[in-house]
Amino acid sequence: MNVTTPMLEKWMDVLLYAFGLLLITEWLRPVEKLTDTGNIVVFVLFVIFSLLLHYFHVHWLIRCILLSVYIMISVQFLHSNYLLDFTANLSNIYDGKWELLSNPFRTLLFFLLLWLVTYLIHYWVLVKQSIFFFFMLTVIFISILDTFTPYDGDKAMIRIIIIGFAMLGLLALLRLSIQEQLRFSRAPIKKWILLLTGMITISVLVGFGAPKFSPQWPDPVPFITSYSDKVMKEDGSSIDKRVGYDEDDSELGGSIEPDSSIVFYNNAPAGHYWKVENKDIYTGKGWVSLEDGMDFFTFSNGQEMTLLNTYDIPEVVKADEMSAKVSMMELYSHILHPQSGYLKKVESKKGKEFKYYQDMDKIISEKEDGERLLLKEYEMTYDMQRFDIAELRKVTDPDETMGVLMDKNTQLPEGLPNRIYELASQLTSNETNWYDKAKAIENYFDGPDFVYSKDDIAYPEASQDYVDQFLFETQIGYCDNYSTAMVVLLRAANIPARWVKGYTEGEKSIYKGESVYKVTNNNAHSWVEVYFSGIGWVPFEPTKGFTGEVEFYNSDLKQDNVKKSETNAPANAEQKKMETSERHDTPDKANQASGDLFVGSFGGILKWSSITLISLLMLLTIGYFSRRKWIPYLQILRYKKKSGSHFATAYLVLLKQLKRAGLARPEGQTLREYAAYVDAVYGTDEMQKLTARYELMIYRGDVENGEWEHLQIGWESLMKKTSS
């Protein structure tokens, strides 16, 4: 049996539309991973719906109406009680204030973009019969994201190459059939498809198995970033950086922009800070660590660290055993561990060996050959400390074993301005022990002179010290400013301290059906640790608006809990917690059934069935959005046919309709106050009459006694007014 060109075109159109849909999904995957956009399936269904309308050649006007209805329903589904303020949003677009666009309006713009893309897919497949341009755009898009963002595009690139080669091969066959007016039998077509499949399979296998050169060019991202910083920091001007973990802290300063990308989830039994590392050398501009030659020891996957000499909890410190599973969304070679906690064991399905740098308090995961390993998931067991203030106050001077530790953790750069030493002396002069001195410095930053902000933060000038600028000139900044300033003041008072960086506890969320803490780049944070002889390193939190998550108690006061950090610390570690209204993603409420695509007579049945269903959906949508206008008349008709006592239920129906009309009763408002408000809006006194009668029935137990006929006229009048 020969396959005619029209038949071949129909089948090819189906396959090419399917491949085009797969390419579009490769554009949508990064959106879900790199932004806080959820419910991607809603957008995928929109693409499928739009391509189906194109495939069945639905009239453009009907197509526009149906897609518009889908968009309206979807926006309503994603943003309940939404309001599309076109004037304000268009004004923000004109002014370039993209960050002020409302979430519903952004969703609308995204739908319009997808609408345009589906039209282009239709144009390239059916009209131009060439998909190469869109294929190359997809390759470039994923390549850029893989290079400049945390998105891992390796698997996506393999999928794109497979889809692209398949589309190019099928289009070549289709063009050959149309241009030469050839009639193929099924056998040659099968051979073509088999050869195409074999070529793609061999290409992919060769790509996997063939030896690969190491990168021939250096990573462009550090160069671009460093060059941009160099240009923008001239004359002490401020540049914007994005919040998040970075190994390079040698030049602190500058404004930072928020980043809500998820870094990891953890199911710790209680929220606490997570440490990455600490740094001990202050340069006057930032922090560095001399990792080369630094002492370290290795331990294996699942090894009990309590058996090692480094694990030693002082007797005066109480500790509670905890365990947590960490699921990384952004992959790093370092292992996160709890602040002030004693790590007992780390287990991972892929990790073989871990290297612990004692001076940095940093753990690195490694392969058997010593190469750093990026772990997706690991579990840990640890002891979380509780500190006795009475014991901390016993420490007034370093003991004889702290010589090296004092030299390292009281280091300050030469030429540090004298006024820093004077301020440190002034703040601690009235205290006799290290704990109270540290608290005096910590509390100093809670004063009204200091302001927490991430915006308009200047870099220090070439000859200016970073801490000196913050303490005596700007007095505005974020965690790096506060924590660095406290460490320097402590060291100026000859108290050993170090600068620590990691993440705050994050916020409660659900991950894979489990209650967890979600930690984003916004939770990146830095704080302070002070060393106390016989106790160890104790965390302090100088950043304004943050309280830390460490528990203190005072045994001298005979109580178990004097101070426990509140769990309402800011969820975003680079900004105070502010009231924000967010769109809460809701689960999908409908399952999309997939049907077989038919040709010939079956195709016609499917076409008209789809149009019928979509038309019904459109009517239901119109009815839903106009329900305020027709429901009152339906209720009036319903109660006219009823006889007997129905006033109580009719009054409740009226309240519900008023709420639907935008006149919802505020919480705490009495019925009489609400009735007066409704009458003021509609210019009547009917609501107050109805309410007075309703209150008599409810609060005194009066029976209706056939009064519904007398009250019905006023009730119907108000119901009709709500529909206007």
C-alpha positions in Angstrom: 0.0 0.0 0.0 1.4 3.4 -1.0 1.3 6.4 1.3 0.2 9.6 -0.4 1.7 13.0 0.3 -1.4 14.2 2.2 -1.4 11.1 4.4 2.3 11.5 5.0 1.8 15.2 5.8 -0.8 14.4 8.4 1.4 11.9 10.2 4.4 14.1 10.0 2.4 17.1 11.4 1.5 15.0 14.4 5.0 13.9 15.0 6.5 17.4 14.4 4.0 19.0 16.8 4.9 16.5 19.4 8.6 17.1 19.0 7.9 20.9 19.1 6.1 20.4 22.3 9.0 18.6 23.8 11.4 21.4 22.8 9.1 23.9 24.5 9.1 21.9 27.7 13.0 22.2 27.6 12.4 25.9 27.9 10.0 25.5 30.8 12.1 23.2 32.9 14.7 25.9 33.9 11.9 28.3 34.7 10.7 25.9 37.4 14.2 25.3 38.8 15.6 28.8 38.7 12.6 30.8 39.8 9.8 30.4 42.2 7.3 29.6 39.4 5.2 26.6 40.2 2.4 24.5 38.5 4.3 24.2 35.3 1.8 21.6 34.2 -0.7 24.4 33.7 1.5 26.0 31.1 2.3 22.7 29.4 -1.4 22.0 29.0 -1.9 25.4 27.5 0.8 24.7 24.9 -0.9 21.3 24.1 -4.3 23.0 23.8 -2.9 25.7 21.5 -1.1 23.2 19.3 -4.3 21.1 19.0 -6.3 24.1 17.9 -3.7 24.8 15.2 -3.6 21.2 14.1 -7.4 21.0 13.6 -7.4 24.4 11.8 -9.8 26.0 14.2 -10.9 29.5 13.0 -8.5 32.1 14.4 -11.3 34.0 16.2 -12.6 30.9 17.9 -9.0 29.9 18.7 -8.4 33.3 20.4 -11.6 33.1 22.4 -10.9 29.6 23.7 -7.2 30.4 24.6 -8.3 33.6 26.3 -10.8 31.6 28.4 -8.1 29.1 29.3 -5.8 31.9 30.4 -8.5 33.5 32.5 -9.4 30.3 34.2 -5.7 29.5 34.8 -5.0 32.9 36.3 -8.0 32.5 38.6 -6.8 29.0 39.5 -3.2 30.1 40.2 -4.1 33.4 41.9 -7.3 33.2 43.8 -9.0 36.6 44.3 -6.6 38.1 41.8 -6.9 41.6 40.4 -5.2 42.5 37.1 -4.5 46.2 37.4 -3.5 46.8 33.8 -2.9 50.6 34.4 -0.5 50.2 37.2 1.4 47.2 35.6 1.7 48.9 32.2 3.0 52.0 34.0 5.6 49.9 35.8 6.6 48.4 32.4 7.0 51.8 30.9 9.1 53.0 33.8 11.2 49.8 33.7 10.2 48.7 37.2 9.8 45.1 36.3 10.1 43.9 39.9 6.9 45.8 40.8 4.7 43.8 38.4 2.1 41.8 40.2 2.2 38.0 40.1 -1.1 37.6 38.2 0.1 40.1 35.5 3.4 38.2 35.2 1.5 35.0 34.7 -0.6 36.7 32.0 2.6 37.8 30.2 4.0 34.3 30.4 0.9 32.9 28.9 1.1 35.4 26.0 4.7 34.5 25.4 3.8 30.8 25.2 0.9 31.7 22.9 3.4 33.4 20.6 5.8 30.5 20.8 3.1 27.9 19.9 2.2 30.0 16.8 5.8 30.1 15.8 6.0 26.3 16.2 2.9 26.0 13.9 4.5 28.5 11.4 7.8 26.7 11.3 6.3 23.2 11.0 3.4 23.7 8.6 4.3 26.8 6.6 8.1 26.9 6.5 8.6 23.2 7.2 11.9 24.0 8.9 12.5 23.7 12.6 16.3 24.3 12.5 16.1 27.9 13.8 14.0 27.0 16.9 16.2 24.0 17.5 19.4 26.1 17.5 17.7 28.7 19.7 17.0 26.0 22.2 20.6 24.7 22.2 21.9 28.3 22.7 19.4 29.0 25.5 20.3 25.8 27.5 24.0 26.4 26.9 23.8 29.9 28.3 21.8 28.8 31.4 24.2 25.9 32.0 27.2 28.3 31.9 25.9 31.3 33.8 23.3 29.8 36.2 23.1 26.8 38.7 20.9 24.9 36.1 22.6 21.7 35.0 21.9 21.4 31.3 23.8 18.1 30.5 20.7 15.9 30.3 18.6 18.6 28.7 21.2 19.0 25.9 21.1 15.2 25.2 17.3 15.3 25.0 17.4 18.4 22.7 19.9 16.8 20.3 17.8 13.6 20.1 14.6 15.6 19.5 16.3 18.0 17.0 17.9 15.3 14.9 14.5 13.4 14.8 12.7 16.6 13.6 15.3 17.4 11.0 15.2 13.9 9.6 11.4 13.8 9.4 11.2 17.3 7.8 13.7 16.2 5.2 11.5 13.2 4.3 8.4 15.5 4.2 10.1 18.1 1.9 11.3 15.4 -0.4 7.8 14.0 -0.7 6.2 17.4 -1.4 8.8 18.8 -3.8 9.1 15.6 -5.9 5.5 14.5 -5.5 6.6 11.0 -4.6 4.4 8.2 -3.4 6.1 6.0 -0.8 5.1 2.5 0.2 5.3 1.7 3.9 8.5 -0.2 3.6 10.7 2.8 2.5 9.2 5.0 5.2 10.0 2.3 7.8 13.6 2.1 6.5 14.0 5.8 6.7 12.7 5.9 10.3 15.0 2.9 11.2 18.0 4.6 9.7 17.2 7.9 11.4 16.8 6.1 14.7 20.0 4.2 14.2 21.9 7.4 13.3 20.6 9.2 16.4 21.4 6.2 18.7 24.9 5.8 17.4 25.6 9.6 17.7 24.4 9.6 21.3 26.5 6.5 22.2 29.6 7.9 20.5 29.0 11.2 22.4 28.9 9.3 25.7 31.7 6.9 25.0 34.3 8.9 23.1 37.2 10.5 25.0 36.7 14.2 25.7 39.1 17.0 26.0 39.2 19.0 29.2 37.9 22.6 28.8 40.1 24.5 26.4 39.0 27.9 27.5 39.0 29.3 31.0 35.6 29.7 32.7 34.3 33.1 31.4 32.1 33.8 34.4 34.8 34.7 36.9 36.5 37.0 34.4 33.2 38.7 33.5 32.4 39.1 37.2 35.8 40.4 38.2 36.0 42.8 35.3 32.5 44.2 36.1 33.5 44.6 39.8 36.7 46.3 38.8 34.9 48.8 36.6 32.0 49.4 39.0 34.0 49.8 42.2 36.0 52.8 41.0 35.7 55.8 43.4 34.1 53.6 46.0 30.8 53.3 44.1 28.4 50.6 44.9 27.5 47.6 42.7 24.9 45.0 43.2 25.8 41.4 44.0 23.5 38.5 44.4 23.1 37.0 47.8 24.3 33.4 48.3 27.4 31.4 49.2 30.7 32.4 47.6 34.2 31.2 48.5 35.8 34.5 47.8 35.3 37.0 50.7 38.5 39.0 50.1 36.6 42.2 49.2 33.4 42.8 51.2 31.0 45.6 50.5 28.5 46.7 47.9 24.8 46.2 47.7 23.2 42.7 47.2 20.1 41.6 45.4 17.9 38.8 46.8 17.8 35.4 45.3 15.1 32.9 46.3 16.7 29.9 44.5 16.5 26.9 46.8 19.9 25.7 48.0 18.8 22.7 50.2 16.0 21.1 52.2 16.6 19.5 55.6 14.4 17.6 58.1 16.2 18.6 61.3 13.9 18.3 64.4 14.5 22.0 65.2 15.6 25.0 63.2 19.2 26.1 63.5 22.0 27.8 61.6 24.0 25.7 59.1 27.8 26.3 58.9 29.9 26.0 55.8 33.2 27.4 57.0 34.9 30.0 59.1 37.7 32.4 58.1 40.4 33.8 60.4 42.6 36.4 58.5 41.1 39.9 58.3 42.8 42.0 55.7 41.1 45.3 56.2 38.9 44.7 53.1 37.6 41.2 53.8 38.5 37.7 54.9 40.9 35.0 53.6 42.0 31.6 54.7 45.3 29.8 54.0 43.9 26.4 52.9 47.3 25.3 51.6 49.3 23.6 54.3 46.2 23.6 56.7 45.8 20.7 59.0 43.1 18.2 58.1 42.1 14.6 58.8 40.0 12.3 56.7 37.1 10.1 57.8 35.1 7.6 55.8 31.4 7.5 54.9 29.4 6.4 57.9 32.4 6.4 60.3 31.6 7.2 63.9 33.5 10.4 64.7 33.0 9.9 68.4 35.9 7.5 68.3 38.3 10.1 66.9 40.5 12.2 69.1 39.0 15.4 67.7 35.5 14.6 69.2 35.4 15.8 72.8 32.4 17.5 74.3 33.4 19.4 77.5 31.7 18.3 80.7 30.2 21.7 81.3 28.4 21.7 78.0 25.0 20.0 77.6 24.2 18.4 74.3 21.1 16.9 72.6 21.5 14.3 69.9 19.8 15.1 66.6 19.8 13.7 63.1 18.9 15.3 59.8 18.8 14.5 56.1 20.0 17.2 53.8 18.8 17.3 50.1 20.8 19.7 48.0 19.2 21.6 45.2 22.4 23.5 44.4 25.4 21.1 44.4 28.6 21.9 46.4 31.5 19.8 47.5 31.3 21.1 51.0 29.2 19.3 53.7 26.8 21.6 55.6 26.9 21.0 59.4 25.0 22.6 62.3 26.5 25.7 64.0 28.0 24.9 67.4 27.1 21.2 66.9 29.4 18.2 67.3 29.2 16.2 64.2 29.1 12.4 65.0 28.5 10.8 61.6 27.9 11.6 57.9 26.4 9.0 55.5 25.9 9.2 51.8 25.0 6.7 49.1 27.8 8.1 46.8 30.3 9.6 49.2 33.5 7.6 49.9 35.6 9.8 52.0 35.4 13.2 53.7 38.2 15.7 54.5 37.8 17.9 57.6 39.8 21.1 57.7 40.0 21.8 61.5 41.1 25.4 61.2 38.3 26.3 58.8 35.8 23.9 60.5 35.0 22.9 56.9 34.2 19.4 55.5 34.8 18.5 51.9 33.4 15.3 50.2 35.9 13.5 47.9 36.0 10.6 45.5 38.4 7.7 45.9 40.9 9.5 43.6 40.8 12.6 45.7 38.7 14.6 43.3 36.0 16.7 44.9 32.5 15.2 44.9 29.2 17.0 44.6 26.7 15.2 46.8 23.0 15.4 46.1 21.8 14.0 49.4 23.4 12.9 52.8 22.3 12.2 56.3 24.1 13.2 59.5 24.0 12.6 63.3 25.2 15.4 65.6 25.0 16.7 69.2 23.5 20.1 69.5 25.1 22.1 72.4 23.4 24.2 75.1 25.7 26.7 76.8 25.7 27.6 80.5 26.1 31.3 81.0 27.5 30.8 84.5 30.4 28.7 83.1 31.0 31.2 80.2 31.3 34.0 82.8 34.1 32.2 84.5 36.4 32.8 81.6 38.3 36.1 82.0 41.7 35.4 80.4 43.3 32.8 78.0 44.8 29.7 79.6 48.3 28.4 79.1 47.2 26.1 76.2 45.8 28.9 74.0 49.0 30.5 72.8 48.7 29.5 69.1 44.9 29.9 69.1 45.3 33.5 70.5 47.8 34.4 67.9 45.6 33.2 65.1 42.2 34.5 66.3 43.3 37.9 67.6 45.0 38.8 64.3 44.3 42.3 63.0 45.9 44.1 60.0 48.7 46.6 60.5 47.4 50.2 60.3 44.0 49.4 61.8 42.6 52.8 62.8 43.1 53.5 66.6 39.5 54.6 67.0 38.5 50.9 66.6 40.7 49.9 69.5 39.3 52.9 71.5 35.7 51.8 70.8 36.4 48.2 71.8 38.0 49.4 75.1 35.0 51.8 75.7 32.4 49.0 75.2 34.1 46.4 77.4 35.7 48.5 80.1 32.9 47.9 82.6 32.8 44.1 82.2 35.1 41.6 83.9 34.6 38.4 81.8 34.7 37.5 78.2 31.0 36.6 77.9 29.8 39.9 79.2 32.3 41.7 77.0 31.1 39.8 74.0 27.5 40.6 74.8 28.3 44.3 75.3 29.8 44.4 71.8 26.9 42.4 70.4 24.3 44.6 72.0 26.1 47.7 70.7 24.8 47.0 67.2 21.2 47.0 68.4 21.4 50.7 69.0 19.4 53.2 66.9 22.5 54.4 65.0 22.8 51.2 63.1 20.5 50.3 60.2 20.1 47.0 58.4 19.9 47.3 54.7 21.1 45.6 51.5 20.7 48.6 49.3 23.2 51.5 48.5 26.0 49.8 50.5 29.3 51.4 49.4 32.7 49.7 49.0 35.5 51.2 51.2 37.9 53.4 49.3 41.4 52.1 48.5 42.9 53.5 51.7 39.9 52.8 53.9 39.3 50.0 56.3 36.0 48.0 55.8 35.1 47.9 59.5 36.1 51.5 60.2 33.9 52.7 57.4 30.9 50.8 58.8 31.4 51.7 62.4 32.1 55.4 62.1 30.8 56.6 58.7 28.0 54.6 57.0 26.6 52.5 60.0 24.4 50.8 57.4 24.8 47.3 56.0 23.9 43.6 56.2 25.3 40.6 58.0 28.8 40.8 56.6 29.2 44.3 58.0 27.9 43.5 61.4 29.7 40.1 61.9 33.0 41.4 60.6 32.8 44.5 62.8 32.1 42.4 65.9 35.0 40.1 65.2 37.4 43.0 64.8 36.1 44.7 68.0 36.5 41.4 69.9 40.0 40.9 68.6 40.8 44.6 69.5 39.8 43.7 73.0 42.1 40.7 72.9 39.3 38.1 72.9 39.7 35.3 70.3 37.0 35.3 67.7 36.4 34.1 64.2 34.2 35.0 61.2 31.6 32.2 60.3 29.5 31.9 57.2 26.7 29.6 56.2 22.9 29.7 56.3 20.1 30.5 58.7 17.5 27.9 59.4 15.1 28.8 56.5 11.4 28.3 56.6 9.0 25.4 57.0 7.9 23.8 53.8 6.9 20.4 52.3 9.3 18.4 50.2 8.4 14.9 48.8 5.5 14.8 51.3 7.6 15.5 54.3 7.7 18.5 56.6 11.1 20.1 56.2 13.1 23.4 56.4 13.6 25.1 53.0 16.8 27.1 52.8 17.4 29.5 49.9 20.2 31.7 48.8 18.4 34.5 50.7 19.3 32.5 53.9 23.0 32.9 53.3 24.4 34.5 56.4 27.5 35.3 58.4 27.9 35.4 62.2 30.6 35.3 65.0 32.1 32.6 67.2 34.1 33.4 70.4 36.4 30.8 72.0 36.0 30.1 75.7 38.7 28.1 77.5 37.3 24.7 78.6 34.1 25.2 76.6 35.0 25.8 73.0 33.6 28.0 70.2 30.3 29.8 71.1 28.2 31.6 68.5 27.0 35.2 68.8 24.6 37.1 66.5 25.3 40.8 66.1 23.2 41.4 62.9 20.3 43.7 63.6 17.0 41.8 63.4 18.5 38.4 63.8 18.5 36.3 67.1 20.4 33.2 66.2 19.3 29.7 67.1 21.5 28.8 70.0 20.2 27.9 73.5 21.7 29.4 76.6 20.8 28.6 80.3 22.1 29.9 83.6 22.8 27.2 86.2 23.3 29.9 88.9 19.7 30.9 88.5 18.4 27.3 88.9 16.5 27.4 85.7 16.8 25.4 82.5 16.2 28.1 80.0 17.1 31.7 80.4 17.5 32.5 76.8 16.4 30.4 73.8 16.6 32.1 70.4 13.1 32.5 69.1 12.1 30.6 66.0 10.8 33.7 64.4 14.2 34.9 63.2 14.1 36.3 59.7 13.7 33.6 57.1 15.7 35.6 54.6 19.2 35.8 56.0 20.1 39.0 54.0 17.0 41.0 55.0 14.6 41.5 57.9 11.5 39.5 57.6 8.8 41.7 56.1 5.2 41.0 55.4 4.9 39.7 51.9 2.0 38.4 50.0 3.0 35.4 48.0 1.1 33.2 45.6 0.7 29.8 47.2 0.9 27.1 44.6 -2.1 24.9 44.6 -2.2 21.3 43.5 -3.6 20.4 40.2 -7.4 19.9 40.4 -7.9 18.1 37.1 -6.1 15.3 35.3 -5.5 15.7 31.6 -6.5 12.6 29.8 -4.4 11.8 26.8 -6.1 10.5 23.7 -4.9 8.9 20.5 -4.7 11.1 17.5 -6.7 9.7 14.6 -6.6 10.3 10.9 -9.4 10.0 8.4 -12.9 9.7 9.8 -11.7 9.3 13.4 -9.8 12.6 13.1 -13.1 14.3 12.2 -14.9 12.8 15.2 -12.1 13.9 17.5 -12.1 17.4 16.0 -15.8 18.0 16.6 -15.7 16.3 20.0 -12.9 18.6 21.0 -14.7 21.7 19.7 -17.9 20.6 21.5 -16.1 20.1 24.8 -14.2 23.3 24.5 -17.4 25.3 23.7 -19.0 23.8 26.8 -16.0 24.8 28.8 -16.2 28.3 27.5 -19.9 28.5 28.4 -19.2 27.2 31.9 -16.4 29.8 32.2 -18.6 32.6 31.2 -21.3 31.4 33.5 -18.8 31.2 36.4 -17.5 34.7 36.0 -21.0 36.2 35.5 -22.5 34.2 38.4 -23.1 37.4 40.4 -25.6 38.6 37.8 -27.7 35.4 37.3 -27.6 33.7 40.7 -29.9 36.3 42.4 -32.7 35.8 39.8 -32.3 32.0 40.2 -32.6 32.3 44.0 -35.6 34.7 43.7 -37.4 32.2 41.4 -36.5 29.4 43.8 -38.0 31.1 46.9 -41.1 32.3 45.0 -42.0 28.6 44.4 -41.6 27.8 48.1 -44.2 28.1 50.7 -43.9 28.3 54.5 -41.2 29.8 56.7 -38.0 30.4 54.8 -36.9 33.8 56.0 -33.8 32.5 58.0 -32.4 30.6 55.1 -33.2 33.4 52.6 -31.3 35.9 54.9 -28.2 33.6 54.8 -28.5 33.4 51.0 -28.6 37.2 50.9 -25.4 37.5 53.0 -23.6 35.1 50.7 -24.7 37.0 47.6 -23.6 40.3 49.2 -20.2 38.8 49.8 -20.1 37.6 46.1 -20.9 41.2 45.1 -17.9 42.5 47.0 -19.7 43.6 50.2 -18.3 40.9 52.5 -18.9 41.5 56.3 -15.5 42.3 58.0 -14.5 40.1 60.9 -15.8 41.5 64.2 -18.5 43.7 62.7 -22.0 43.3 64.1 -24.9 42.5 61.8 -26.5 45.8 62.6 -23.3 47.7 61.6 -23.0 45.6 58.5 -26.7 46.2 57.6 -26.3 50.0 57.9 -23.2 49.8 55.6 -25.1 47.8 52.9 -28.1 50.2 53.0 -25.6 53.2 52.7 -24.1 51.6 49.6 -27.5 50.8 47.9 -29.4 53.8 49.2 -32.2 51.8 51.0 -33.2 50.8 54.5 -34.3 47.2 53.5 -31.2 45.5 54.9 -31.6 47.0 58.4 -35.3 45.9 58.5 -34.4 42.4 57.4 -31.5 42.2 59.9 -33.7 43.5 62.8 -36.2 40.7 62.1 -33.4 38.1 61.8 -31.9 39.1 65.1 -35.2 38.7 66.9 -35.5 35.2 65.4 -31.9 34.2 66.3 -31.4 35.8 69.7 -35.0 35.7 71.2 -36.2 32.6 69.4 -39.2 34.4 67.8 -41.1 32.3 65.3 -41.6 33.6 61.8 -45.3 33.5 62.0 -45.8 33.8 58.3 -43.8 37.1 58.0 -41.8 35.9 55.0 -44.5 37.2 52.6 -44.1 40.7 54.1 -40.2 40.6 54.0 -39.9 39.0 50.6 -40.3 42.2 48.6 -37.3 43.9 50.4 -35.3 40.7 50.2 -35.9 40.4 46.4 -35.0 44.1 45.9 -31.6 43.7 47.6 -30.9 40.5 45.7 -31.5 42.3 42.4 -29.3 45.3 43.5 -26.4 42.9 44.1 -26.5 41.9 40.4 -26.1 45.4 39.1 
